[in-house]
Amino acid sequence: MKSYTIHLIRHGISEGNLKKQYIGSTDSPLSAQGAAEIRAKDEQGAYPGAALFFCSPMRRCIETMKIIYPDVEPELIDDLRECDFGDWEGKTADELMDDPAYRAWIDGSGSPTPPNGESGGVFMQRTCMAFEKLVERMLRTGKTSAVIVAHGGTIMSILSTYGLPRAKFYDWITEPGSGYSLRITPGLWMRDMVAEVYETIPPRTGEERECTIIDYAREAAAEVFREQTGEEPPENAEK
């Protein structure tokens, strides 16, 4: 049976990422370090080819796409933008740690909407609708492969909604310049709207292959949480 592959790639390290800021609606460019790391991964064969190319309209994504696929003119999809963090835009976790609303937001017990920012529900809906439209186009046209360069939050939204194996939103955090490959089987998509997450980007090698996709994803998520907060993730702390 014919299947379709979609490769989700997070943009490289931006200037805002280097400062560990929350950068959503801010059009922060790719940093020199980020560009160098993307080139190094590309030289190592980290990134797959495809027939279709889609990209968030933010500079950090467009610049990442151009490094990996210099001869491609990607279609810019506005709804693949990152979440707008409102009053938290441009601030770091350290700067926000004394804010009760922020603490509740990162541990999942508070409002899903940053002050004056975008609702988590609205963000999930727009990114998932954009993804569904891209899948429908592939099925309609018969194009069997696509690359999407977008943001960490965008990728987490897509994978937590459609990805198999099932995992939570924050389990799908991925490092800049990395991502996941999905396989879509038309019958399964039409029936259950799910996609198999079958590989990481860059691909796993050697002993790394002993881990499942979810093991790999959750460890990456835990490392990001530790880096941002200096604490153990809530689920790990309970064990």
C-alpha positions in Angstrom: 0.0 0.0 0.0 1.2 3.5 -0.9 2.5 5.5 2.1 3.5 9.1 2.6 6.4 10.5 4.7 6.6 13.9 6.3 9.8 15.1 7.9 9.3 17.7 10.7 12.5 19.8 11.3 12.9 22.4 14.0 14.8 25.5 13.0 18.4 26.0 14.1 19.4 28.0 17.1 18.2 31.6 16.9 19.6 34.7 18.5 16.8 34.4 21.0 17.5 30.8 21.7 21.1 31.6 22.6 19.8 34.0 25.3 17.3 31.3 26.4 14.4 33.6 25.8 10.8 32.7 25.0 10.6 33.6 21.3 7.3 33.0 19.6 5.9 35.9 17.6 9.3 37.7 17.7 11.0 37.3 14.3 14.4 36.4 15.7 17.0 35.4 13.0 19.1 32.3 12.9 22.3 32.8 14.9 25.8 32.2 13.5 26.1 29.2 15.8 22.8 27.9 14.6 23.7 28.2 11.0 27.0 26.5 11.6 25.4 23.6 13.4 22.8 23.1 10.6 25.6 23.0 8.0 27.5 20.5 10.0 24.5 18.2 10.3 23.7 18.6 6.7 27.3 17.6 5.7 26.8 14.5 7.8 23.7 13.5 5.9 21.2 14.3 8.6 18.4 15.7 6.5 16.2 13.7 4.1 15.1 14.8 0.6 11.5 15.3 -0.4 9.1 16.3 -3.1 7.3 19.1 -1.3 8.7 21.8 1.1 6.8 23.8 3.6 8.0 26.4 6.0 6.9 28.7 8.8 7.2 32.4 7.6 9.6 33.3 10.4 13.2 34.2 9.5 14.8 31.5 11.6 12.8 28.8 9.8 13.3 30.3 6.3 17.1 30.6 6.9 17.3 27.0 8.2 15.4 25.8 5.1 17.8 27.7 2.8 20.9 26.1 4.3 19.6 22.6 4.1 17.8 22.9 0.8 19.4 25.8 -1.1 17.8 25.1 -4.4 14.2 24.9 -3.0 11.6 27.6 -2.9 9.4 26.5 0.1 5.8 27.3 0.4 5.4 29.6 3.5 2.5 28.5 5.7 1.4 31.2 8.1 -0.3 28.9 10.5 2.9 26.9 11.2 4.1 29.9 13.3 5.2 29.4 16.9 2.8 30.3 19.7 2.7 34.0 20.7 4.0 34.1 24.3 2.5 37.6 25.0 4.0 39.3 28.0 6.6 36.5 28.3 8.0 37.2 24.8 11.8 37.9 25.1 12.0 36.8 28.7 14.0 33.9 30.1 12.8 31.1 32.5 15.0 32.7 35.2 13.3 36.0 34.8 9.9 34.4 35.0 10.5 31.9 37.7 9.0 34.1 40.5 5.8 34.6 38.5 3.1 32.2 39.9 1.3 32.1 36.6 4.5 31.0 34.8 5.2 28.3 37.3 1.7 27.0 37.0 2.0 27.1 33.2 5.2 25.1 32.9 3.9 22.4 35.3 0.6 22.2 33.6 -1.6 23.2 36.5 -2.4 26.8 35.4 -3.9 28.6 32.4 -2.8 27.4 29.0 -2.6 31.0 27.8 0.4 33.3 28.6 -0.8 36.8 29.7 -1.8 38.7 26.6 -0.6 35.8 24.5 -2.1 33.1 22.4 -4.4 30.5 23.9 -2.8 27.0 23.9 -6.1 25.7 22.4 -6.0 28.2 19.6 -2.4 27.5 18.9 -3.0 23.7 18.7 -6.0 24.2 16.5 -4.3 26.4 13.9 -1.2 24.3 13.7 -3.1 21.0 13.4 -5.5 22.4 10.8 -2.5 23.5 8.8 -0.9 20.1 9.1 -4.2 18.3 8.1 -4.4 20.5 5.0 -0.9 19.6 3.9 -1.6 15.9 4.4 -4.8 16.2 2.4 -2.9 17.9 -0.4 -0.3 15.1 -0.5 -3.0 12.4 -0.6 -4.9 14.3 -3.4 -1.8 15.0 -5.6 0.0 11.7 -4.9 3.2 13.5 -3.8 4.6 11.0 -1.3 7.2 13.0 0.7 7.4 16.5 2.3 9.6 18.5 4.6 8.2 21.0 7.1 10.7 23.4 8.8 8.9 25.0 11.7 9.1 25.6 15.5 9.4 23.4 18.5 5.9 24.2 19.7 4.5 23.5 16.2 6.2 20.1 16.0 5.0 19.2 19.6 1.4 20.2 18.7 1.4 18.0 15.6 3.0 15.0 17.2 1.0 15.0 20.4 -2.2 15.1 18.3 -1.4 12.7 15.5 1.7 10.8 16.4 2.0 7.1 17.1 3.3 6.0 19.6 1.1 8.3 21.7 2.9 10.8 23.9 2.2 14.0 25.7 2.9 17.5 24.2 6.1 18.1 26.2 7.4 14.6 25.5 8.0 15.7 21.9 10.4 18.6 22.6 13.3 18.4 20.1 16.6 20.3 19.9 17.2 23.0 17.3 18.0 21.5 13.9 16.5 18.1 14.8 13.1 16.5 14.4 11.1 13.5 13.5 10.0 11.5 10.4 6.3 10.4 10.1 4.8 7.7 7.9 1.2 8.2 6.9 -0.9 5.3 5.6 -4.0 6.6 3.8 -6.4 4.1 5.2 -5.2 4.6 8.8 -5.2 8.4 8.3 -8.7 8.4 6.9 -10.0 6.2 9.8 -8.1 7.4 12.8 -6.1 10.5 11.7 -2.8 9.1 13.1 0.8 9.0 11.7 3.6 6.6 12.7 6.7 8.4 14.1 9.3 6.0 12.7 12.6 7.9 13.0 14.5 10.8 14.5 16.3 13.5 12.5 19.2 13.1 12.5 18.7 9.3 12.3 19.7 7.2 15.4 22.7 5.0 15.1 24.4 2.2 17.0 23.3 1.9 20.6 20.8 4.7 20.3 18.7 2.4 18.2 18.1 0.3 21.4 15.8 3.0 22.6 12.3 3.6 21.3 11.2 6.8 19.7 9.4 7.7 22.9 12.4 7.0 25.1 14.5 9.3 22.9 11.8 12.0 22.9 11.2 11.9 26.6 14.9 12.1 27.5 15.4 15.1 25.2 12.3 16.8 26.8 13.7 16.1 30.3 17.1 17.6 29.4 15.4 20.8 28.0 13.3 21.1 31.2 16.4 20.7 33.4 18.3 23.3 31.4 15.5 25.9 31.6 14.5 25.4 35.2 17.4 23.7 37.0 15.0 21.2 38.3 13.8 17.6 37.5 10.7 17.3 35.3 7.5 16.8 37.4 7.0 13.2 36.3 10.6 12.3 37.0 10.5 13.8 40.4 7.6 11.6 41.4 9.5 8.3 40.6 
